[in-house]
Every structure is written in C-alpha cells, then in structure tokens.
Amino acid sequence: MVLNPVISKLAGKLVVLASASPRRQEILRNAGLRFEVVPSWFKETLDKGLFKAPYEYAVETAKQKALEVARRMPFKHLKTPDIVIGADTIVTVNSMILEKPVDKQDAYRMLSSLSGKEHSVFTGVAIVLCHEKDNQEVDYQMIAFYEETKVKFADLSEDMLWEYINSGEPMDKAGGYGIQALGGMLVEYVHGDFLNVVGFPLNHFCKQLDIIYNHSSSFAVEKKGIMSKHNDGEFKSQNCENVIIQLNRQQEGEQSGTGTRDSKPNKQDLERICELMDGFKASKALFTASRFCVFDLLHNKPGLDAARVAEEIKASVKGTECLLEACVSLGLSRHKKKEESLFENTDLATSFLRSDAPFSLHGYIRHCNETLWPLFSHLESAVHEGVSQHEKVKRHKERCQDSVCSSQELKLRFMSGMHSFAKVTAAAVATAFDLSRFKTACDLGGCTGAMAYEFTKAHPGMSVTVFDLPAVIEMREHFLPANSDKKVSFVAGDFLKEDLPKADLYILARVLHDLTDEKLHILLRKIAESASPGCGLLLSEIFLDDDRGGPSRGLLQALSLSEGKQRSASEYRLLLERHGFITAHFRHTGNLLDAMLSVKA
Ligand SMILES: Cc1cn([C@@H]2O[C@H](COP(=O)(O)OP(=O)(O)OP(=O)(O)O)[C@@H](O)[C@H]2O)c(=O)[nH]c1=O
C-alpha cells in the first residue's frame, strides 16, 4: 500500500531517477516509488553568474541532468522512459552557492562560512515526461520546481570542524554536510522540509505529480496533442515559482501571455534584454547610494524616511526618495514592515555594502564608481583605438573637477578598492588547496596584506611576506594595524626590478591579468629564479573558459583594456610551464576569483 495516491499513478510506468545520490534513491524508495537509477552524465558546470537567483541555477542543473538521461536512454539503453526525475541540491550563504566540496580544504571553507549562520538549502527538481511518437521520435515535456529550507548552524570550533571533515561525511554532500547523519549535530534549527535538505523535497514532488495526473486538464500528458511539435527537447521557459513549465509554444503564449516566437516577443528574452540595457542604471544607483553612505546610515539608524535620509546625506528629498525606491527594487533596501515610508537595509546590504562589514565591498564599489565607470564611459573610444582610456579620463577629470584629488588620496582610494575585494575573496583562495607543506609564502603585489592575513589564519604553520611598492607599503596601516599578526611581514620593492624574498610558496592574486606579456615574463622569470624545486606558485584570477565564452565577469573586465589580458586556466598553465612551474591543481572557488596551484619542477 502506498500512502500517496499519486505515487500509485506511476505504477506500470518506466520511471527513471537520473541521480547517483543514495539519499534521493532512499527517499523515493521509502515513498513506495518503483524506479530505475540511471545517473546523469551532465557536468555541473553551468555559469552561476548567468542566474539571477541561486534557485534558478539549481533548477536549471536539475533540468539538464534529467534531460541528458531522457535523451541518452533511447539510444544507449534502447528503451524510452516514461518519466525521468532529476534533482540538484545547493547550499547558499552570503550570496555564494556551495556545491559538493572537492577536498578537505574546500569542505573547511564551506563549513566555516556556515558556522553560526542561517543559510538556505535549495533543491531544484525536474520531471521530464517522455512521449514516444509513432515515428520513434520522442517528445519531451518538462516540469520543474524548487524548494527552499532554512538551516541554522551552531558556532563551530576549529576542532569540531576538522573532526567532522575527517569523518569523511562532507565530501559527497552539498555545502559539505549531511543533516541526516553526523552533520545533524551541527544544526540549531531547520525551517521547512527536512528531506529537501537531505536531497529531495518529497512533499512538493507529490504535489506536482498530483497536479500532473489528477488536476490539470490543461496539462496534457497524453502522447498526442500539445507536444506534437516539440521533439527537440529545447526548453525555453523557466518559471521557478514552483510552476509547471509547458513546452508547447502556442499554449505557452496563450496561457502565460508570453506570446509565440513569431507573433510577440518572448517574455524571458525581453526581460534579459531589458536587464542588459538597464544594467548601468542599477550599477550607478548602487554606486551613488554607496557614495552617500546610505547603507551605513540605514544600518546605524534603521527605519528612516526619505526626508531624514536626505537631511543626513545632504541631498534633495526628491532625489533621495527616487534613489531609495530604486534600491528597494534592486533588493538592497526594503520598506520597514507595516511602515511603508520607512527604509532599512536588506541582509545583502548589511553583509556587503556597509563600510565596516567584515566582507564589505564598499571600497571596491567606490573604485568601480570613480575609476572604472569613467573608463567604461569611454568604451567606444577604447574599442576604436584598442588602448586604455586612463590618460584621457585623467585629463578630462583635471579639466572638469574644481578640486583635483591628491595623488595620495587617489592611491588610498585604489588601495581601499583592492583591500575590500581581497577581504571578500581571500578566504576562498587561501583554502582552495591543501597548502600545509608550505611554511613560508610571499604575496607579490599583496597591497594591504588582506590576503596574507587570511592565509596565515587558514594555515596556522605559515608565515607570509607581503611584497609591494614602497608607496603602498607606507600606506598599508590605514587599513590594517601594524603587527596585527606577527606571521605577516611587509617588504617594499618593485617585483619587476628587485630580488624577491625567498619563500616556499609565491602568491599572485589579481596581478598577471594587468601586466603586458613582457612584464609578465619578467615577473615569472624572477619567481622561477627565487623558487627552489618543489616550491609552489598560487595564481588567483578570473579564469576564462577554454572557448572564451565566459564567464562574462572576466570578459567585461577585459573591456577596461588595461595593459594586460584575460586568459583561460589552460593559457595560464602553458605560460607557467614555460617558466618551469607544472600545474598541479585548479579550482573554481565559487567566489570572485579562481585559483591554480603549480609546483616548480
Ligand atoms: C545539504 C545536504 C546534502 N546532501 C547530499 O548532497 C548531494 C548534493 O549534490 P547533487 O549534485 O545535488 O547530487 P549528487 O549527489 O551529485 O547526485 P546526482 O543527482 O547524480 O548529481 C546530494 O547527494 C544530497 O543527498 C545530503 O546528503 N545531506 C545534506 O544535508
């Protein structure tokens, strides 16, 4: 006997679970479902930057997993399933998507980012209904949805973290934990469906089956009818609000108002284009609110109305009101509950936009506004001439500004941008690999030392020397107090001209992409001369895909046309090999920078 009558509707059908997860198999088996397991070969490599929200990434991955199996089976297994079920579970914290850790350090990075915090677990589920036609072609119909569960972790001590990691449990689980086993001990509370955390939202799944088989007259599950035109398996629409996705374009148009391809523009396509057209407006609204320190103000005095904010930031009430409302629409501010005219920060602003937040991007946002924005406003000239517009922008500023910033101020501003970016990325880079065998490191162009401090924190046996230009080293105390960690020291010098400090590991974070080929080779040659065999070189950059198709963050960065260029991991690997460094590991960290570890042969 099965409790849920919809599960019994599947009796006699060839149901396939496109998942290798033993937890998913167990959950569905316990529910009385009979199915075959055909793990998906789809690689979980979709560009996360392309998705507006994390759940969209999970839903799309689930769709691709299920679809890959649905398409493969008729050829490789010589049978067509009736239903293929795919799923993907992710953990999200601080706007980062955590999947399965690749090694212990990765698990450490994930679990320490969850310690003491509430996070969300999303499972995206895709159900593909396959209809074999008389001519043996197959029509596919897709239903996709997601479920969110909130989980709060207790504060985890280092000992606890490592004991848990060494148990081996984290390795095949999203976010690096299994709530159903030892990981349950780390959890303070769960809001929502527990099984969703374990890997499959059974209740929501049954509700969807109920809609498909019992309630939806419009939802054709027969072979004939609405699916007849669609045998390409190409799924255009994606409504992630737990809704059925219909593949029939005509019906899609009639039901959701999105229109057919020929008669009206597709809604999703239109939204995407608008997003691109308006992207600069959103950026500038963020920059302006940050420049006026609106997020600091709303953090210190939550619940101000537009007039009070205007008074505090010395701006017009009308302008401030427009800015605050735009910030609300962008998810940076919100209206206070039941008091529509009062504003407060969202969690996103609290985490990243306050100037004193541990992961504040305030300094980097100022750098974007004051340095990158003017460069991008000359993009036509940059593309036309193929050179950086720095000089043009500088001259323009000198002509237009009443007060020209001192070079000291400009340097401080630049350092503040680099410092804030490094603080957000440092932990991910520092924990990307097991670096325990390196006792001394040298962070070349390490600026304020933000990265170096994170390395000594993550690797207690390591000391780091930050090597940067004298002017930078002189000003570093504006950011981090001297002697805040005795294992970090600073040496002033020019890495293109002077001898480099001896170290077991050289760190190059966001340095190479900015150098001309000539300078890059000078630097790599100097590192190779200083490094003994077995020494490491940790490179951290945005690595382009091999086909240079993404990620767009890297390709957009290239548009500022500095002296350097953006490269793929393979291109960097070859460059390093020329200087005797053999690449051992490469990681997409899930943060703003990726990492590659090479070793001197
Ligand atoms: C948070 C959490 C996750 N998991 C497991 O994490 C994997 C996620 O990875 P996935 O990519 O969604 O699936 P997979 O295991 O690679 O399988 P596949 O469907 O073949 O991609 C799944 O296993 C889940 O159970 C647990 O067992 N317990 C938990 O508390």
Ligand as a Chemical Component Dictionary entry (heavy atoms), coordinates in Angstrom:
data_LIG
# 
_chem_comp.id                   LIG 
_chem_comp.type                 NON-POLYMER 
_chem_comp.pdbx_formal_charge   0 
_chem_comp.three_letter_code    LIG 
# 
loop_
_chem_comp_atom.comp_id 
_chem_comp_atom.atom_id 
_chem_comp_atom.alt_atom_id 
_chem_comp_atom.type_symbol 
_chem_comp_atom.charge 
_chem_comp_atom.model_Cartn_x 
_chem_comp_atom.model_Cartn_y 
_chem_comp_atom.model_Cartn_z 
_chem_comp_atom.pdbx_ordinal 
LIG C1  C1  C 0 22.799 19.551 2.390  1  
LIG C2  C2  C 0 22.850 18.044 2.239  2  
LIG C3  C3  C 0 23.134 17.474 1.025  3  
LIG N1  N1  N 0 23.210 16.099 0.873  4  
LIG C4  C4  C 0 23.562 15.477 -0.428 5  
LIG O1  O1  O 0 24.329 16.374 -1.203 6  
LIG C5  C5  C 0 24.257 15.953 -2.577 7  
LIG C6  C6  C 0 24.084 17.199 -3.423 8  
LIG O2  O2  O 0 24.700 17.035 -4.647 9  
LIG P1  P1  P 0 23.921 16.960 -6.042 10 
LIG O3  O3  O 0 24.852 17.476 -7.078 11 
LIG O4  O4  O 0 22.601 17.622 -5.933 12 
LIG O5  O5  O 0 23.661 15.398 -6.258 13 
LIG P2  P2  P 0 24.690 14.202 -6.411 14 
LIG O6  O6  O 0 24.896 13.525 -5.115 15 
LIG O7  O7  O 0 25.942 14.639 -7.126 16 
LIG O8  O8  O 0 23.895 13.222 -7.350 17 
LIG P3  P3  P 0 23.369 13.490 -8.843 18 
LIG O9  O9  O 0 21.896 13.655 -8.731 19 
LIG O10 O10 O 0 23.749 12.251 -9.605 20 
LIG O11 O11 O 0 24.030 14.711 -9.407 21 
LIG C7  C7  C 0 23.045 15.036 -2.709 22 
LIG O12 O12 O 0 23.514 13.700 -2.889 23 
LIG C8  C8  C 0 22.362 15.171 -1.338 24 
LIG O13 O13 O 0 21.739 13.972 -0.991 25 
LIG C9  C9  C 0 22.989 15.270 1.947  26 
LIG O14 O14 O 0 23.089 14.033 1.851  27 
LIG N2  N2  N 0 22.643 15.842 3.165  28 
LIG C10 C10 C 0 22.577 17.194 3.359  29 
LIG O15 O15 O 0 22.286 17.648 4.489  30 
# 
loop_
_chem_comp_bond.comp_id 
_chem_comp_bond.atom_id_1 
_chem_comp_bond.atom_id_2 
_chem_comp_bond.value_order 
_chem_comp_bond.pdbx_ordinal 
LIG C1  C2  SING 1  
LIG C2  C3  DOUB 2  
LIG C2  C10 SING 3  
LIG C3  N1  SING 4  
LIG N1  C4  SING 5  
LIG N1  C9  SING 6  
LIG C4  O1  SING 7  
LIG C4  C8  SING 8  
LIG O1  C5  SING 9  
LIG C5  C6  SING 10 
LIG C5  C7  SING 11 
LIG C6  O2  SING 12 
LIG O2  P1  SING 13 
LIG P1  O3  DOUB 14 
LIG P1  O4  SING 15 
LIG P1  O5  SING 16 
LIG O5  P2  SING 17 
LIG P2  O6  DOUB 18 
LIG P2  O7  SING 19 
LIG P2  O8  SING 20 
LIG O8  P3  SING 21 
LIG P3  O9  DOUB 22 
LIG P3  O10 SING 23 
LIG P3  O11 SING 24 
LIG C7  O12 SING 25 
LIG C7  C8  SING 26 
LIG C8  O13 SING 27 
LIG C9  O14 DOUB 28 
LIG C9  N2  SING 29 
LIG N2  C10 SING 30 
LIG C10 O15 DOUB 31 
# 
